Amino acid sequence: MIVQVLALTVCLYSNDNLLNAICKVESNCEESAVGDSGNAIGPYQIWYVYWKDAIDYRPSIGGSYSDCVNKEYSEQIIKAYWDRYANENRLGRKVIDEDRARIHNGGPNGWKKKSTIKYWNKVKSFIHDRNSQHH
């Protein structure tokens, strides 16, 4: 029982670090950020198609695309998107933070795109910097 609780805590801690790093890379966590010629909004720079994908997968989230300016709402959208696309069944192996970050940046198959490697390196450096501050 204790082992299960610890594993869950580690998993959540990892996702929190990853989300924080993505937020920093995308917009410096600015809720009012608009990018990609107006196609991406909020702290995580979410596109409409990304939001729609997540909502189609997990309709219980509710809300509208404009709610992606809210950090907590966006995190629900991202987690639904990851549950849909960053899973062991699709990838054929255990999912790692790199997969999640590259899927966030490059869509459902972002984990395979060469164009998302540079993005992952930025995210990874934020995670590394944050971890080295806590040790």
A tleap script that builds the chain and sets N, CA, C and O, in Angstrom:
source leaprc.protein.ff14SB
mol = sequence {
  NMET ILE VAL GLN VAL LEU ALA LEU THR VAL
  CYS LEU TYR SER ASN ASP ASN LEU LEU ASN
  ALA ILE CYS LYS VAL GLU SER ASN CYS GLU
  GLU SER ALA VAL GLY ASP SER GLY ASN ALA
  ILE GLY PRO TYR GLN ILE TRP TYR VAL TYR
  TRP LYS ASP ALA ILE ASP TYR ARG PRO SER
  ILE GLY GLY SER TYR SER ASP CYS VAL ASN
  LYS GLU TYR SER GLU GLN ILE ILE LYS ALA
  TYR TRP ASP ARG TYR ALA ASN GLU ASN ARG
  LEU GLY ARG LYS VAL ILE ASP GLU ASP ARG
  ALA ARG ILE HIE ASN GLY GLY PRO ASN GLY
  TRP LYS LYS LYS SER THR ILE LYS TYR TRP
  ASN LYS VAL LYS SER PHE ILE HIE ASP ARG
  ASN SER GLN HIE CHIE
}
set mol.1.N position { 0.829 -1.203 0.000 }
set mol.1.CA position { 0.000 0.000 0.000 }
set mol.1.C position { 0.865 1.256 0.000 }
set mol.1.O position { 0.608 2.183 -0.767 }
set mol.2.N position { 1.871 1.295 0.838 }
set mol.2.CA position { 2.753 2.465 0.920 }
set mol.2.C position { 3.479 2.672 -0.409 }
set mol.2.O position { 3.636 3.805 -0.864 }
set mol.3.N position { 3.919 1.586 -1.024 }
set mol.3.CA position { 4.630 1.691 -2.300 }
set mol.3.C position { 3.737 2.328 -3.358 }
set mol.3.O position { 4.209 3.161 -4.131 }
set mol.4.N position { 2.463 1.957 -3.410 }
set mol.4.CA position { 1.537 2.533 -4.379 }
set mol.4.C position { 1.380 4.036 -4.160 }
set mol.4.O position { 1.394 4.804 -5.122 }
set mol.5.N position { 1.237 4.448 -2.948 }
set mol.5.CA position { 1.078 5.871 -2.630 }
set mol.5.C position { 2.327 6.648 -3.044 }
set mol.5.O position { 2.218 7.725 -3.629 }
set mol.6.N position { 3.500 6.116 -2.748 }
set mol.6.CA position { 4.744 6.778 -3.126 }
set mol.6.C position { 4.874 6.886 -4.637 }
set mol.6.O position { 5.303 7.922 -5.144 }
set mol.7.N position { 4.515 5.842 -5.358 }
set mol.7.CA position { 4.601 5.867 -6.820 }
set mol.7.C position { 3.686 6.945 -7.393 }
set mol.7.O position { 4.064 7.653 -8.326 }
set mol.8.N position { 2.505 7.067 -6.844 }
set mol.8.CA position { 1.569 8.087 -7.301 }
set mol.8.C position { 2.119 9.484 -7.044 }
set mol.8.O position { 2.008 10.365 -7.897 }
set mol.9.N position { 2.700 9.683 -5.894 }
set mol.9.CA position { 3.290 10.981 -5.545 }
set mol.9.C position { 4.411 11.342 -6.512 }
set mol.9.O position { 4.488 12.481 -6.974 }
set mol.10.N position { 5.276 10.388 -6.822 }
set mol.10.CA position { 6.378 10.635 -7.756 }
set mol.10.C position { 5.826 11.012 -9.121 }
set mol.10.O position { 6.325 11.943 -9.754 }
set mol.11.N position { 4.802 10.302 -9.585 }
set mol.11.CA position { 4.191 10.570 -10.875 }
set mol.11.C position { 3.609 11.984 -10.934 }
set mol.11.O position { 3.824 12.706 -11.907 }
set mol.12.N position { 2.884 12.370 -9.908 }
set mol.12.CA position { 2.295 13.702 -9.866 }
set mol.12.C position { 3.376 14.775 -9.804 }
set mol.12.O position { 3.263 15.823 -10.440 }
set mol.13.N position { 4.416 14.505 -9.038 }
set mol.13.CA position { 5.515 15.453 -8.916 }
set mol.13.C position { 6.164 15.662 -10.275 }
set mol.13.O position { 6.459 16.793 -10.661 }
set mol.14.N position { 6.384 14.580 -10.995 }
set mol.14.CA position { 6.982 14.649 -12.319 }
set mol.14.C position { 6.099 15.463 -13.269 }
set mol.14.O position { 6.601 16.337 -13.975 }
set mol.15.N position { 4.791 15.187 -13.294 }
set mol.15.CA position { 3.882 15.935 -14.164 }
set mol.15.C position { 3.837 17.411 -13.793 }
set mol.15.O position { 3.768 18.267 -14.674 }
set mol.16.N position { 3.876 17.719 -12.499 }
set mol.16.CA position { 3.887 19.117 -12.078 }
set mol.16.C position { 5.135 19.823 -12.590 }
set mol.16.O position { 5.054 20.943 -13.095 }
set mol.17.N position { 6.280 19.179 -12.462 }
set mol.17.CA position { 7.522 19.751 -12.981 }
set mol.17.C position { 7.434 19.959 -14.484 }
set mol.17.O position { 7.831 21.001 -15.004 }
set mol.18.N position { 6.915 18.965 -15.167 }
set mol.18.CA position { 6.788 19.047 -16.615 }
set mol.18.C position { 5.837 20.170 -17.020 }
set mol.18.O position { 6.154 20.970 -17.900 }
set mol.19.N position { 4.686 20.226 -16.384 }
set mol.19.CA position { 3.720 21.288 -16.699 }
set mol.19.C position { 4.304 22.668 -16.427 }
set mol.19.O position { 4.135 23.582 -17.234 }
set mol.20.N position { 4.982 22.825 -15.309 }
set mol.20.CA position { 5.600 24.116 -14.988 }
set mol.20.C position { 6.632 24.516 -16.040 }
set mol.20.O position { 6.697 25.674 -16.450 }
set mol.21.N position { 7.431 23.551 -16.468 }
set mol.21.CA position { 8.449 23.829 -17.481 }
set mol.21.C position { 7.814 24.201 -18.817 }
set mol.21.O position { 8.265 25.137 -19.476 }
set mol.22.N position { 6.772 23.476 -19.224 }
set mol.22.CA position { 6.074 23.783 -20.478 }
set mol.22.C position { 5.467 25.174 -20.408 }
set mol.22.O position { 5.540 25.939 -21.370 }
set mol.23.N position { 4.869 25.501 -19.272 }
set mol.23.CA position { 4.264 26.815 -19.069 }
set mol.23.C position { 5.313 27.920 -19.246 }
set mol.23.O position { 5.057 28.925 -19.909 }
set mol.24.N position { 6.485 27.728 -18.654 }
set mol.24.CA position { 7.574 28.705 -18.762 }
set mol.24.C position { 8.033 28.854 -20.216 }
set mol.24.O position { 8.204 29.970 -20.706 }
set mol.25.N position { 8.230 27.730 -20.897 }
set mol.25.CA position { 8.703 27.760 -22.283 }
set mol.25.C position { 7.665 28.406 -23.202 }
set mol.25.O position { 8.012 29.210 -24.067 }
set mol.26.N position { 6.415 28.058 -23.013 }
set mol.26.CA position { 5.362 28.544 -23.911 }
set mol.26.C position { 5.106 30.044 -23.787 }
set mol.26.O position { 4.964 30.732 -24.798 }
set mol.27.N position { 5.046 30.559 -22.547 }
set mol.27.CA position { 4.569 31.949 -22.394 }
set mol.27.C position { 5.125 32.661 -21.171 }
set mol.27.O position { 4.692 33.765 -20.840 }
set mol.28.N position { 6.078 32.037 -20.505 }
set mol.28.CA position { 6.502 32.515 -19.194 }
set mol.28.C position { 5.301 32.555 -18.239 }
set mol.28.O position { 5.232 33.388 -17.335 }
set mol.29.N position { 4.372 31.645 -18.464 }
set mol.29.CA position { 3.141 31.459 -17.671 }
set mol.29.C position { 2.210 32.683 -17.689 }
set mol.29.O position { 1.517 32.958 -16.710 }
set mol.30.N position { 2.205 33.393 -18.788 }
set mol.30.CA position { 1.308 34.550 -18.948 }
set mol.30.C position { -0.052 34.081 -19.439 }
set mol.30.O position { -0.163 33.532 -20.535 }
set mol.31.N position { -1.089 34.295 -18.630 }
set mol.31.CA position { -2.433 33.870 -19.023 }
set mol.31.C position { -2.962 34.651 -20.222 }
set mol.31.O position { -3.793 34.143 -20.975 }
set mol.32.N position { -2.486 35.883 -20.404 }
set mol.32.CA position { -2.971 36.717 -21.501 }
set mol.32.C position { -2.189 36.512 -22.806 }
set mol.32.O position { -2.441 37.199 -23.796 }
set mol.33.N position { -1.252 35.577 -22.804 }
set mol.33.CA position { -0.408 35.359 -23.986 }
set mol.33.C position { -1.215 34.866 -25.185 }
set mol.33.O position { -2.100 34.020 -25.056 }
set mol.34.N position { -0.890 35.413 -26.346 }
set mol.34.CA position { -1.461 34.975 -27.625 }
set mol.34.C position { -0.283 34.816 -28.572 }
set mol.34.O position { 0.544 35.719 -28.701 }
set mol.35.N position { -0.208 33.663 -29.238 }
set mol.35.CA position { 0.923 33.413 -30.119 }
set mol.35.C position { 0.515 32.725 -31.401 }
set mol.35.O position { -0.671 32.548 -31.680 }
set mol.36.N position { 1.508 32.339 -32.175 }
set mol.36.CA position { 1.284 31.635 -33.442 }
set mol.36.C position { 0.237 32.334 -34.303 }
set mol.36.O position { -0.732 31.716 -34.745 }
set mol.37.N position { 0.443 33.616 -34.534 }
set mol.37.CA position { -0.458 34.444 -35.359 }
set mol.37.C position { -1.899 34.413 -34.866 }
set mol.37.O position { -2.842 34.434 -35.657 }
set mol.38.N position { -2.054 34.363 -33.540 }
set mol.38.CA position { -3.393 34.382 -32.949 }
set mol.38.C position { -4.019 33.017 -32.774 }
set mol.38.O position { -5.140 32.910 -32.275 }
set mol.39.N position { -3.314 31.966 -33.175 }
set mol.39.CA position { -3.871 30.607 -33.093 }
set mol.39.C position { -3.701 29.951 -31.731 }
set mol.39.O position { -4.390 28.975 -31.434 }
set mol.40.N position { -2.805 30.459 -30.899 }
set mol.40.CA position { -2.506 29.829 -29.611 }
set mol.40.C position { -2.780 30.821 -28.486 }
set mol.40.O position { -2.367 31.979 -28.547 }
set mol.41.N position { -3.485 30.345 -27.456 }
set mol.41.CA position { -3.840 31.246 -26.348 }
set mol.41.C position { -3.447 30.659 -24.996 }
set mol.41.O position { -3.309 29.448 -24.825 }
set mol.42.N position { -3.274 31.570 -24.049 }
set mol.42.CA position { -3.081 31.192 -22.659 }
set mol.42.C position { -1.661 30.807 -22.317 }
set mol.42.O position { -0.768 30.837 -23.164 }
set mol.43.N position { -1.464 30.443 -21.057 }
set mol.43.CA position { -0.123 30.144 -20.554 }
set mol.43.C position { 0.537 28.941 -21.239 }
set mol.43.O position { 1.763 28.842 -21.286 }
set mol.44.N position { -0.284 28.031 -21.766 }
set mol.44.CA position { 0.249 26.839 -22.425 }
set mol.44.C position { 0.159 26.921 -23.947 }
set mol.44.O position { 0.485 25.961 -24.644 }
set mol.45.N position { -0.287 28.078 -24.464 }
set mol.45.CA position { -0.376 28.302 -25.905 }
set mol.45.C position { -1.127 27.173 -26.621 }
set mol.45.O position { -0.597 26.516 -27.516 }
set mol.46.N position { -2.362 26.977 -26.200 }
set mol.46.CA position { -3.191 25.897 -26.733 }
set mol.46.C position { -3.953 26.376 -27.974 }
set mol.46.O position { -4.562 27.446 -27.976 }
set mol.47.N position { -3.904 25.566 -29.011 }
set mol.47.CA position { -4.644 25.823 -30.246 }
set mol.47.C position { -6.065 25.268 -30.105 }
set mol.47.O position { -6.315 24.376 -29.293 }
set mol.48.N position { -6.978 25.800 -30.895 }
set mol.48.CA position { -8.367 25.338 -30.872 }
set mol.48.C position { -8.459 23.831 -31.141 }
set mol.48.O position { -9.174 23.122 -30.432 }
set mol.49.N position { -7.741 23.334 -32.160 }
set mol.49.CA position { -7.829 21.908 -32.515 }
set mol.49.C position { -7.354 21.012 -31.370 }
set mol.49.O position { -7.884 19.920 -31.171 }
set mol.50.N position { -6.370 21.469 -30.631 }
set mol.50.CA position { -5.849 20.741 -29.461 }
set mol.50.C position { -6.943 20.689 -28.398 }
set mol.50.O position { -7.248 19.626 -27.857 }
set mol.51.N position { -7.529 21.850 -28.105 }
set mol.51.CA position { -8.611 21.931 -27.120 }
set mol.51.C position { -9.764 21.013 -27.518 }
set mol.51.O position { -10.278 20.261 -26.690 }
set mol.52.N position { -10.171 21.075 -28.795 }
set mol.52.CA position { -11.304 20.280 -29.289 }
set mol.52.C position { -11.018 18.790 -29.137 }
set mol.52.O position { -11.890 18.025 -28.724 }
set mol.53.N position { -9.811 18.387 -29.466 }
set mol.53.CA position { -9.379 16.994 -29.310 }
set mol.53.C position { -9.533 16.528 -27.863 }
set mol.53.O position { -10.062 15.450 -27.594 }
set mol.54.N position { -9.063 17.357 -26.945 }
set mol.54.CA position { -9.119 17.011 -25.517 }
set mol.54.C position { -10.562 16.952 -25.024 }
set mol.54.O position { -10.928 16.046 -24.275 }
set mol.55.N position { -11.374 17.907 -25.439 }
set mol.55.CA position { -12.788 17.948 -25.027 }
set mol.55.C position { -13.572 16.780 -25.625 }
set mol.55.O position { -14.436 16.206 -24.961 }
set mol.56.N position { -13.274 16.428 -26.875 }
set mol.56.CA position { -13.937 15.268 -27.494 }
set mol.56.C position { -13.595 13.996 -26.716 }
set mol.56.O position { -14.434 13.107 -26.572 }
set mol.57.N position { -12.370 13.917 -26.221 }
set mol.57.CA position { -11.919 12.752 -25.470 }
set mol.57.C position { -12.486 12.736 -24.053 }
set mol.57.O position { -12.855 11.681 -23.537 }
set mol.58.N position { -12.555 13.910 -23.426 }
set mol.58.CA position { -13.035 14.015 -22.051 }
set mol.58.C position { -14.045 15.160 -21.945 }
set mol.58.O position { -13.715 16.227 -21.427 }
set mol.59.N position { -15.281 14.947 -22.434 }
set mol.59.CA position { -16.302 15.999 -22.438 }
set mol.59.C position { -16.644 16.547 -21.052 }
set mol.59.O position { -17.143 17.665 -20.932 }
set mol.60.N position { -16.378 15.767 -20.017 }
set mol.60.CA position { -16.722 16.195 -18.654 }
set mol.60.C position { -15.956 17.448 -18.231 }
set mol.60.O position { -16.354 18.108 -17.272 }
set mol.61.N position { -14.872 17.789 -18.922 }
set mol.61.CA position { -14.123 19.003 -18.593 }
set mol.61.C position { -15.009 20.229 -18.832 }
set mol.61.O position { -15.006 21.177 -18.047 }
set mol.62.N position { -15.759 20.190 -19.921 }
set mol.62.CA position { -16.650 21.318 -20.236 }
set mol.62.C position { -15.888 22.576 -20.589 }
set mol.62.O position { -14.709 22.533 -20.941 }
set mol.63.N position { -16.585 23.700 -20.489 }
set mol.63.CA position { -15.962 24.980 -20.785 }
set mol.63.C position { -15.907 25.263 -22.271 }
set mol.63.O position { -16.476 24.533 -23.082 }
set mol.64.N position { -15.218 26.329 -22.611 }
set mol.64.CA position { -15.061 26.708 -24.012 }
set mol.64.C position { -13.583 26.992 -24.282 }
set mol.64.O position { -12.781 27.116 -23.357 }
set mol.65.N position { -13.247 27.090 -25.550 }
set mol.65.CA position { -11.856 27.309 -25.934 }
set mol.65.C position { -11.264 28.535 -25.247 }
set mol.65.O position { -10.101 28.521 -24.843 }
set mol.66.N position { -12.043 29.572 -25.115 }
set mol.66.CA position { -11.535 30.803 -24.492 }
set mol.66.C position { -11.099 30.592 -23.039 }
set mol.66.O position { -10.357 31.409 -22.492 }
set mol.67.N position { -11.557 29.499 -22.409 }
set mol.67.CA position { -11.142 29.191 -21.038 }
set mol.67.C position { -9.673 28.766 -20.953 }
set mol.67.O position { -9.120 28.670 -19.858 }
set mol.68.N position { -9.047 28.515 -22.092 }
set mol.68.CA position { -7.636 28.102 -22.105 }
set mol.68.C position { -6.697 29.214 -21.657 }
set mol.68.O position { -5.493 28.990 -21.536 }
set mol.69.N position { -7.223 30.402 -21.410 }
set mol.69.CA position { -6.390 31.466 -20.831 }
set mol.69.C position { -6.157 31.205 -19.339 }
set mol.69.O position { -5.268 31.805 -18.735 }
set mol.70.N position { -6.948 30.319 -18.753 }
set mol.70.CA position { -6.825 29.969 -17.345 }
set mol.70.C position { -5.857 28.797 -17.191 }
set mol.70.O position { -6.028 27.760 -17.832 }
set mol.71.N position { -4.853 28.958 -16.353 }
set mol.71.CA position { -3.800 27.945 -16.179 }
set mol.71.C position { -4.361 26.593 -15.720 }
set mol.71.O position { -4.022 25.559 -16.295 }
set mol.72.N position { -5.201 26.596 -14.705 }
set mol.72.CA position { -5.737 25.338 -14.166 }
set mol.72.C position { -6.622 24.628 -15.193 }
set mol.72.O position { -6.561 23.406 -15.329 }
set mol.73.N position { -7.440 25.395 -15.911 }
set mol.73.CA position { -8.300 24.811 -16.944 }
set mol.73.C position { -7.420 24.181 -18.031 }
set mol.73.O position { -7.660 23.055 -18.469 }
set mol.74.N position { -6.401 24.930 -18.455 }
set mol.74.CA position { -5.501 24.435 -19.501 }
set mol.74.C position { -4.826 23.136 -19.084 }
set mol.74.O position { -4.619 22.253 -19.916 }
set mol.75.N position { -4.483 23.012 -17.821 }
set mol.75.CA position { -3.835 21.795 -17.338 }
set mol.75.C position { -4.773 20.590 -17.445 }
set mol.75.O position { -4.326 19.477 -17.721 }
set mol.76.N position { -6.057 20.810 -17.229 }
set mol.76.CA position { -7.029 19.722 -17.427 }
set mol.76.C position { -7.072 19.312 -18.898 }
set mol.76.O position { -7.144 18.126 -19.223 }
set mol.77.N position { -7.027 20.304 -19.775 }
set mol.77.CA position { -7.034 20.044 -21.222 }
set mol.77.C position { -5.784 19.254 -21.611 }
set mol.77.O position { -5.872 18.264 -22.338 }
set mol.78.N position { -4.636 19.689 -21.133 }
set mol.78.CA position { -3.368 19.020 -21.454 }
set mol.78.C position { -3.381 17.575 -20.965 }
set mol.78.O position { -2.972 16.671 -21.694 }
set mol.79.N position { -3.844 17.350 -19.748 }
set mol.79.CA position { -3.859 15.987 -19.199 }
set mol.79.C position { -4.797 15.083 -20.002 }
set mol.79.O position { -4.491 13.909 -20.208 }
set mol.80.N position { -5.925 15.613 -20.455 }
set mol.80.CA position { -6.837 14.826 -21.292 }
set mol.80.C position { -6.168 14.509 -22.638 }
set mol.80.O position { -6.274 13.391 -23.142 }
set mol.81.N position { -5.487 15.494 -23.204 }
set mol.81.CA position { -4.774 15.307 -24.473 }
set mol.81.C position { -3.685 14.247 -24.311 }
set mol.81.O position { -3.527 13.368 -25.159 }
set mol.82.N position { -2.941 14.341 -23.215 }
set mol.82.CA position { -1.910 13.338 -22.945 }
set mol.82.C position { -2.520 11.958 -22.732 }
set mol.82.O position { -1.983 10.967 -23.227 }
set mol.83.N position { -3.629 11.876 -22.008 }
set mol.83.CA position { -4.275 10.580 -21.806 }
set mol.83.C position { -4.690 9.972 -23.145 }
set mol.83.O position { -4.636 8.757 -23.330 }
set mol.84.N position { -5.102 10.830 -24.068 }
set mol.84.CA position { -5.535 10.363 -25.382 }
set mol.84.C position { -4.358 9.943 -26.262 }
set mol.84.O position { -4.418 8.913 -26.933 }
set mol.85.N position { -3.293 10.738 -26.257 }
set mol.85.CA position { -2.215 10.510 -27.219 }
set mol.85.C position { -0.884 10.057 -26.633 }
set mol.85.O position { -0.116 9.388 -27.325 }
set mol.86.N position { -0.588 10.391 -25.406 }
set mol.86.CA position { 0.683 10.007 -24.782 }
set mol.86.C position { 0.430 8.833 -23.849 }
set mol.86.O position { 0.541 8.953 -22.629 }
set mol.87.N position { 0.088 7.698 -24.442 }
set mol.87.CA position { -0.174 6.521 -23.623 }
set mol.87.C position { 0.601 5.315 -24.165 }
set mol.87.O position { 1.020 5.284 -25.322 }
set mol.88.N position { 0.770 4.351 -23.304 }
set mol.88.CA position { 1.583 3.178 -23.613 }
set mol.88.C position { 1.068 2.417 -24.830 }
set mol.88.O position { 1.856 1.898 -25.621 }
set mol.89.N position { -0.250 2.351 -24.981 }
set mol.89.CA position { -0.841 1.660 -26.139 }
set mol.89.C position { -0.394 2.274 -27.455 }
set mol.89.O position { -0.002 1.556 -28.375 }
set mol.90.N position { -0.450 3.606 -27.551 }
set mol.90.CA position { -0.072 4.296 -28.787 }
set mol.90.C position { 1.423 4.241 -29.046 }
set mol.90.O position { 1.855 4.029 -30.180 }
set mol.91.N position { 2.215 4.432 -27.994 }
set mol.91.CA position { 3.659 4.530 -28.170 }
set mol.91.C position { 4.354 3.160 -28.190 }
set mol.91.O position { 5.473 3.026 -28.683 }
set mol.92.N position { 3.675 2.161 -27.650 }
set mol.92.CA position { 4.243 0.812 -27.636 }
set mol.92.C position { 5.324 0.624 -26.585 }
set mol.92.O position { 6.098 -0.332 -26.636 }
set mol.93.N position { 5.368 1.546 -25.633 }
set mol.93.CA position { 6.355 1.488 -24.544 }
set mol.93.C position { 5.906 2.445 -23.457 }
set mol.93.O position { 4.906 3.149 -23.600 }
set mol.94.N position { 6.662 2.458 -22.368 }
set mol.94.CA position { 6.360 3.368 -21.263 }
set mol.94.C position { 6.519 4.814 -21.738 }
set mol.94.O position { 7.479 5.141 -22.437 }
set mol.95.N position { 5.588 5.660 -21.360 }
set mol.95.CA position { 5.604 7.071 -21.747 }
set mol.95.C position { 6.509 7.858 -20.797 }
set mol.95.O position { 6.462 7.669 -19.582 }
set mol.96.N position { 7.320 8.730 -21.359 }
set mol.96.CA position { 8.219 9.561 -20.552 }
set mol.96.C position { 7.880 11.041 -20.775 }
set mol.96.O position { 7.137 11.386 -21.694 }
set mol.97.N position { 8.428 11.893 -19.934 }
set mol.97.CA position { 8.161 13.331 -20.041 }
set mol.97.C position { 8.496 13.889 -21.418 }
set mol.97.O position { 7.788 14.760 -21.924 }
set mol.98.N position { 9.554 13.400 -22.019 }
set mol.98.CA position { 9.916 13.867 -23.357 }
set mol.98.C position { 8.766 13.632 -24.337 }
set mol.98.O position { 8.453 14.506 -25.145 }
set mol.99.N position { 8.141 12.465 -24.271 }
set mol.99.CA position { 7.004 12.162 -25.150 }
set mol.99.C position { 5.878 13.161 -24.928 }
set mol.99.O position { 5.314 13.699 -25.882 }
set mol.100.N position { 5.554 13.406 -23.657 }
set mol.100.CA position { 4.453 14.314 -23.332 }
set mol.100.C position { 4.731 15.727 -23.843 }
set mol.100.O position { 3.856 16.363 -24.431 }
set mol.101.N position { 5.942 16.211 -23.618 }
set mol.101.CA position { 6.291 17.562 -24.055 }
set mol.101.C position { 6.243 17.664 -25.582 }
set mol.101.O position { 5.713 18.633 -26.126 }
set mol.102.N position { 6.786 16.680 -26.256 }
set mol.102.CA position { 6.833 16.728 -27.721 }
set mol.102.C position { 5.447 16.561 -28.329 }
set mol.102.O position { 5.176 17.121 -29.391 }
set mol.103.N position { 4.567 15.807 -27.687 }
set mol.103.CA position { 3.178 15.690 -28.144 }
set mol.103.C position { 2.449 17.012 -27.902 }
set mol.103.O position { 1.651 17.442 -28.734 }
set mol.104.N position { 2.719 17.649 -26.779 }
set mol.104.CA position { 2.112 18.963 -26.521 }
set mol.104.C position { 2.505 19.941 -27.624 }
set mol.104.O position { 1.671 20.709 -28.103 }
set mol.105.N position { 3.741 19.913 -28.015 }
set mol.105.CA position { 4.262 20.845 -29.009 }
set mol.105.C position { 3.917 20.469 -30.447 }
set mol.105.O position { 3.646 21.343 -31.271 }
set mol.106.N position { 3.927 19.178 -30.749 }
set mol.106.CA position { 3.816 18.760 -32.145 }
set mol.106.C position { 2.596 17.943 -32.504 }
set mol.106.O position { 2.533 17.377 -33.596 }
set mol.107.N position { 1.617 17.868 -31.600 }
set mol.107.CA position { 0.401 17.119 -31.899 }
set mol.107.C position { 0.535 15.643 -31.568 }
set mol.107.O position { 1.532 15.213 -30.989 }
set mol.108.N position { -0.486 14.867 -31.942 }
set mol.108.CA position { -0.540 13.448 -31.571 }
set mol.108.C position { 0.728 12.656 -31.886 }
set mol.108.O position { 1.093 11.758 -31.127 }
set mol.109.N position { 1.396 12.967 -32.978 }
set mol.109.CA position { 2.616 12.250 -33.339 }
set mol.109.C position { 3.873 13.085 -33.105 }
set mol.109.O position { 4.936 12.786 -33.650 }
set mol.110.N position { 3.745 14.122 -32.300 }
set mol.110.CA position { 4.873 14.998 -32.002 }
set mol.110.C position { 6.070 14.279 -31.406 }
set mol.110.O position { 7.211 14.709 -31.577 }
set mol.111.N position { 5.809 13.187 -30.710 }
set mol.111.CA position { 6.888 12.419 -30.087 }
set mol.111.C position { 7.827 11.822 -31.122 }
set mol.111.O position { 8.943 11.427 -30.782 }
set mol.112.N position { 7.391 11.745 -32.403 }
set mol.112.CA position { 8.213 11.165 -33.466 }
set mol.112.C position { 8.815 12.236 -34.382 }
set mol.112.O position { 9.664 11.926 -35.218 }
set mol.113.N position { 8.388 13.475 -34.233 }
set mol.113.CA position { 8.819 14.536 -35.150 }
set mol.113.C position { 10.167 15.125 -34.748 }
set mol.113.O position { 10.386 15.487 -33.592 }
set mol.114.N position { 11.049 15.210 -35.713 }
set mol.114.CA position { 12.360 15.811 -35.482 }
set mol.114.C position { 12.214 17.267 -35.028 }
set mol.114.O position { 13.013 17.761 -34.233 }
set mol.115.N position { 11.187 17.942 -35.541 }
set mol.115.CA position { 10.979 19.370 -35.254 }
set mol.115.C position { 10.672 19.660 -33.787 }
set mol.115.O position { 10.754 20.814 -33.366 }
set mol.116.N position { 10.322 18.649 -33.002 }
set mol.116.CA position { 9.979 18.881 -31.591 }
set mol.116.C position { 11.148 18.624 -30.641 }
set mol.116.O position { 11.019 18.830 -29.434 }
set mol.117.N position { 12.272 18.183 -31.167 }
set mol.117.CA position { 13.438 17.894 -30.308 }
set mol.117.C position { 13.963 19.174 -29.659 }
set mol.117.O position { 14.266 19.186 -28.466 }
set mol.118.N position { 14.070 20.240 -30.431 }
set mol.118.CA position { 14.558 21.524 -29.908 }
set mol.118.C position { 13.629 22.011 -28.776 }
set mol.118.O position { 14.095 22.507 -27.751 }
set mol.119.N position { 12.329 21.861 -28.980 }
set mol.119.CA position { 11.346 22.240 -27.964 }
set mol.119.C position { 11.584 21.440 -26.679 }
set mol.119.O position { 11.628 22.009 -25.588 }
set mol.120.N position { 11.737 20.119 -26.815 }
set mol.120.CA position { 11.976 19.276 -25.652 }
set mol.120.C position { 13.234 19.719 -24.911 }
set mol.120.O position { 13.252 19.741 -23.680 }
set mol.121.N position { 14.274 20.069 -25.641 }
set mol.121.CA position { 15.518 20.504 -24.996 }
set mol.121.C position { 15.296 21.766 -24.156 }
set mol.121.O position { 15.885 21.905 -23.084 }
set mol.122.N position { 14.460 22.676 -24.629 }
set mol.122.CA position { 14.129 23.884 -23.844 }
set mol.122.C position { 13.381 23.492 -22.567 }
set mol.122.O position { 13.709 23.960 -21.476 }
set mol.123.N position { 12.377 22.632 -22.718 }
set mol.123.CA position { 11.582 22.189 -21.569 }
set mol.123.C position { 12.478 21.472 -20.559 }
set mol.123.O position { 12.399 21.720 -19.356 }
set mol.124.N position { 13.324 20.586 -21.063 }
set mol.124.CA position { 14.219 19.811 -20.210 }
set mol.124.C position { 15.145 20.732 -19.416 }
set mol.124.O position { 15.422 20.465 -18.247 }
set mol.125.N position { 15.621 21.800 -20.028 }
set mol.125.CA position { 16.523 22.699 -19.303 }
set mol.125.C position { 15.795 23.421 -18.175 }
set mol.125.O position { 16.395 23.695 -17.136 }
set mol.126.N position { 14.510 23.734 -18.358 }
set mol.126.CA position { 13.722 24.324 -17.264 }
set mol.126.C position { 13.530 23.322 -16.135 }
set mol.126.O position { 13.616 23.687 -14.963 }
set mol.127.N position { 13.271 22.066 -16.475 }
set mol.127.CA position { 13.109 21.024 -15.448 }
set mol.127.C position { 14.419 20.862 -14.692 }
set mol.127.O position { 14.426 20.791 -13.463 }
set mol.128.N position { 15.524 20.804 -15.421 }
set mol.128.CA position { 16.846 20.634 -14.802 }
set mol.128.C position { 17.175 21.809 -13.881 }
set mol.128.O position { 17.640 21.615 -12.758 }
set mol.129.N position { 16.929 23.026 -14.364 }
set mol.129.CA position { 17.203 24.219 -13.542 }
set mol.129.C position { 16.384 24.205 -12.266 }
set mol.129.O position { 16.888 24.516 -11.187 }
set mol.130.N position { 15.114 23.842 -12.398 }
set mol.130.CA position { 14.221 23.811 -11.244 }
set mol.130.C position { 14.665 22.738 -10.247 }
set mol.130.O position { 14.675 22.972 -9.038 }
set mol.131.N position { 15.029 21.571 -10.758 }
set mol.131.CA position { 15.479 20.475 -9.881 }
set mol.131.C position { 16.789 20.827 -9.184 }
set mol.131.O position { 16.975 20.485 -8.016 }
set mol.132.N position { 17.689 21.498 -9.876 }
set mol.132.CA position { 18.972 21.827 -9.247 }
set mol.132.C position { 18.812 22.921 -8.188 }
set mol.132.O position { 19.643 23.029 -7.285 }
set mol.133.N position { 17.762 23.729 -8.285 }
set mol.133.CA position { 17.488 24.732 -7.257 }
set mol.133.C position { 16.950 24.083 -5.977 }
set mol.133.O position { 17.092 24.640 -4.888 }
set mol.134.N position { 16.336 22.908 -6.113 }
set mol.134.CA position { 15.729 22.239 -4.962 }
set mol.134.C position { 16.650 21.234 -4.294 }
set mol.134.O position { 16.254 20.579 -3.330 }
set mol.135.N position { 17.886 21.099 -4.799 }
set mol.135.CA position { 18.805 20.113 -4.196 }
set mol.135.C position { 19.986 20.795 -3.578 }
set mol.135.O position { 20.862 20.131 -3.024 }
savepdb mol mol.pdb
quit
